[in-house]
Structure formats: C-alpha cells, structure tokens
Amino acid sequence: MAVSMQTIERPLPVRGAPRSLLIVDDDGPFRNRLARAMERRGFQPVLAPSVAEGMDYARQLAPAFAVVDLRLEDGNGMEIVPALRSTRPEARIIVLTGYGNIASAVAAVKAGAVDFLAKPADADQIESALLAQSDRPLPPPPENPMSADRVRWEHILRVFEQCDRNVSETARRLKMHRRTLQRILSKHAPRF
C-alpha cells in the first residue's frame, strides 16, 4: 500500500491510537489543508485518495476518527464506513460531500456515520462534529426552512435511493406514473 498521494510526510499512527484520524478525499489540496489543520488541533491524520486505500488504512490502523468524502473517483466513500465500524466500533465518522441531500445523509447515519456535512466544511466544523457528544441539545430551528417543493423532491430522492435507483419500483411505491417520476428526476433540485 503506497502513501505516495500524501504530500505531507508523517509517520503512520499506532493501530488504535486515541487521536488517529483517517481523511479519505480525492481532492488533494483540500485533503492536505484539512490534514494540516487537524494536525494543529492534536489529531494524527492519515490521508487516502480512494476507497481502496481508505479501506486498507481502516483495517490496518483502526482509527478513532474518520472524515470520508461521499463521492470518490473509484467508488462511494460510504463503503468505508462499515469497514471502520468493524475495526473500531466506537470510531467517530463524518461523511463530507459536495452533493448533499437528505437521502445521502440518512444512508450515511444508517451506515454508522455520526454526522453528514456539506462541503465546503472548515476544520472547526469538522472538529466540532468529530468531538460532539451524542447527548447534545437539539440545534435551533433553521432560519429559512426548506420549501414544500424541496421537501417533496428530497422525499422522492430518498425513496429512489431505497429502491436501488430503480425508476419503475420507485414510481410504484410513490403511486405515480413512471414517466412523471423520470421528468422529476431529470430536473434540478428546487431551491430551498
């Protein structure tokens, strides 16, 4: 397993180290900036640009923390979450994405992530999510909640994902015509 994609040379943390952090993102500059910022905050980052390397590091190091991008060049970052959970059940895993929607967030949490953040997330937000306790109070309601059209679109996407992206099955479950569903899915998401 090569560490060649890491531009910041650092020794690998000991397996199961208390502040070990796996960062899996195919955006090299973002990955390196985040690693430097998290290192200044006391973490021991290890960088991986792909699902394959992320899986290897998850098994090899059993990190205490992980930040995983949802869409990677060689697959879905969500595949890494169960591997992290199996090597270290108490690991705190954050899923990052530039393509966020409610369906993806629900899938990430069900897979074992503790939070789902939209890019661009800064190091302070990521650190806060990684170190947050589960007994924290609920956040205040949003200033600008989603529109009804956006909620409907998110619900349709969630059912579509649950049906393994099968249009016919999704249309049947939503009790709508298949062509109507295809038109909805081909449009851009409604504004918030």
Order of alpha helices (4+ residues) and beta strands (2+ residues): beta-alpha-beta-alpha-beta-beta-beta-alpha-beta-alpha-beta-alpha-alpha-alpha-alpha
